[in-house]
Amino acid sequence: MVAHWDQKGVIQKVKEDYQPKEDVLQASYDRLLTVIKEKIAEIQRQGPKFIPECDFTDVEANNGQVPEEVLQRVKDTGCLIIHNVIPDEEVLQRKKEIEDYWYGNQERLGVKARGVMNALGLFKLREHPNLVKCIVAANSLWHDPSGDVEWCPTKPMVYLDGCRIRNPGEEGGMLAHVDSGGIERWWHDEYKQCYKAVWEGKWEELDSYDVSYRTTSPLPTNKFFRAFQGWIAMSEAGQDKGTIRLCPMLKEQTAYYLLKQLLDKELKHWPTVHSMSLRNELFPLINDALVTIPDVQPGDYVLWHCDLGHSVEYTHNGEKDSSVAYIGASPMCPMNAEYLVRQHETFLKGGKGPDFVDRDGDGGPEADFTESRPAIDDLSDIGKKMMGFLPYEVNEDDDEKTREVTLKCNKILGF
């Protein structure tokens, strides 16, 4: 079922709730603009070099954590590229399996599919041990100041998403936007608390890595907490090759799109409940800061924070395809476990994930695919666990809270 919402009523309520704070928010916004313009100048000066990078061996050498030498840059920018996560020959083999599944079924059915979510090659990438280590490293950038949040960053859960195979010269770009909710950032009782510092006129104190409220706020079409969105490169990619562009100033750009939406009287466009457009005529400073990622190769992992604005180049002038498998980083928590229960059903039917069903109102063309559709037994034990088909272990070195969360999530999953 497509998610429905009272657009007119919600927008009116938002205006009424925030109007008394307008003077405080305006003063905060004025301070913000000065900082943003300075950051944009530096981003434009450095270009792709502004995006932090490391190698997978650096993560392994740092006990599975983001290397210290790039840690603060990652937190500030909200993004990271980890090179050489999966061997390129293995990635290219998985890509071929994905293409065989995608185009083989498409040819048989005569149905054009934009992408697929259930190819076995995609599952083999999602469950690769090296990638799982990177997901844990990304999850671990978040923290729980209160100590009360039910979550476990070291035990990831997987959100089924699609892939992109884009040939040279092929259209397929995307305007700047941010996912993981839209207008909910202003009106959802819990979710808006993620941005409490902004609403108090103290954007400088915004903690974009505070996990509070993130794991307890199921939204109309975003019922799974993705700490980071991300993809594994299945081809080379880089500037002017039809790839992603990021707005690498996490706290500043978040405060900018939140405050401008309220304070700019000329801004009549309001976000949906799925995502929010950041196109240039609405948020020009976001677009001024967008930068294409540095060159990547098959097996490199690109990550960006769930609040980060991003777009996809409209021109693809490379000589080869520009292809990625979308695989985000998500921790164990009860909300995500509940999503996995629904995802079990969509997986067994061969269709899209629950968020996509709620947004689009159907399971998509994959529900009719029969050739090479994966079954539960085709997944590794790691894959089964992250999908919720096997219980998570309670380890000897788990603290009491981790044990409680693990047992609670296992119970939700039916174990």
Steps between C-alpha positions, in 0.01 A plus 500: 500500500630845409562717807246784523531815709313823563737733316303820556436431867860400575646808332262727689592338831873540428454871426303551821749307714809686385365853442553607866870407468556696180725771647729250673515279192574797273795607716632143491451483122691825450799357689475182297516672162835658582651161590350320200637748249850456643466121477374514143809696396724230647298215348512660157874560536576137583235331285489118531801508733269642769333156534687289763644168384678202651586142407333191640836395643496823703168397658633154581821644648294726729308213665212529255444871554528803272869604503585781742661709229169541315253455786424869565481576129245222459289635787517854364427415136255214565657277238785255435645289221662172603711357218569133423227353719412212266743365236412644160487162325242381752292817459501465123383139533214611725417775253469241221267293718288809565487582128403141412217508754385851407514484122416130473170547680434832327540341158276209598225721644529798271497721810753781529642516852694801626698281736472183705528423871492122516777379271721242670803702394369790710461277804855371456624860511283590800630208705868531407702488827715800403193711429341396830812626681465836324133518593586443865768772479245743355232411756754555777539867407164551671461519878236498771556785747216386728602136511133407467466428127432138405751444222816309418734648234717186480211276388376640168168442331451526125255724315424367153562765238566489129783563261585723205652392170538810284661486158711783350287785372192366676276743685435421864615784720321622811455850639628574849291345775514339843335170589395338831189711535385840384252724677518267802811694605267786598181333618563141617495516881803273545696544180515878526684457830803385299537868407414652838808727505392657170147561625644672809702741287828325583593330174865500606411240767332258259635146550434316176633174647271483804303179452222616737157499328647351181419145605150571630350710222341287226388740227231454232745373237824478702451236766863388519789695652787530253788671679669544162381451148758346276601300198766260383646604166454235229693706246740789489338834577603860545449851377287528186439124502141502620564454871400645836561853625502576872454811715789441744413733789260289703394719791489823301300370206252326730436821695477692171224294342310477829507875571463631147185294455344688793641849455499560124156644427551446127549127549159349427614142431477259797658154517305177469503223760757302304785741434558868440616677188804725535499621142685821421204739486404389854837460671775663291772473765459121513557486127798735519662254740431181302817326389550184296677221688862414423565217256395157622545147366298177531492395865529849650235598756341848499312607814297812581306598813122454489449880530750590228389672179612325182431482129605295198674649198275541198785451255684171465785555260711205612591215270352226721182448696451671836365231730441471873328274754320702768595363842465725803629464855241421765521377861293248687203655681141391566357734234729351236416148618131576451577618148688175432185304589316680219804474274487122541160505331606722210817296450309174479267660245798626302384860512627835623575574863220622732592871482482486122169313507356760739623781278405354161205279586626185325771238513651599168586286196736275697203332664448327163865395459556126523840451340781480757291638786701440820364298790590521867739206470698690235614749764803452722455484875607866516241589237227301672577672829493853359172417328357361824475139381742386772522625858782729609741346749545634849879513530710462814640852465157663450404736781166461675320756286622342174380162622158642582468670161614186319250282681220751442572521128525123472157473662354750251649287221333190640792335681 
